[in-house]
């Protein structure tokens, strides 16, 4: 379970926390750790996976937990959870050309004058 810091506030847990079922133990590739008091509840585990192809940087793959957004109203708040729990990876384009082919939104940050 992914507990949001504010999930303990009455009424916010259902909005902010996410539950996902994963396998693993401290002795598996998909390392996951649990409490002996709650053996079926994962307490912490691998949150980021990355495979870099040094012969073709654009063929690299990545995965992290939950999603790209920290805002619970965003469609990207938890959209990566099913892929993460399934051990899948997503493309991680590197070159400007490869990034331009897949980009959907772009945020440009400009320093204040």
C-alpha positions, 0 to 999 in steps of 0.5 A: 500500500502506498500511504500518502502523508495526508492519508491519515486525515479523516476522509483523505485516505481513500482519495490519496492512498493507493493499494496494489498487490505485489509479490516478492521478499527480501530474497527475490529480484523483485525485493519487497519487505514486510512486517512480521506483524502484518506478513501480507502487507508490503512495507517497502520495496523497489520503487524505481527500475531502470535498464540503460541500453548503452548501444542505443540510449533511446532503447532504454526502459524505466519504471517507478511507482504510482505516476508522474503527478503528485496531484490526486486529481491528475490522471497521472497520479497512479497510472503507472501502478498496474505496470509497476506491480506487473514488473513492466517497464516503459520506454525512456527516450533519450535523444531530442528527436526520440523525445519529440516523437513521444512527448504529449505535454511540455512544461517550460519553466522560466526564471522570474525577472 
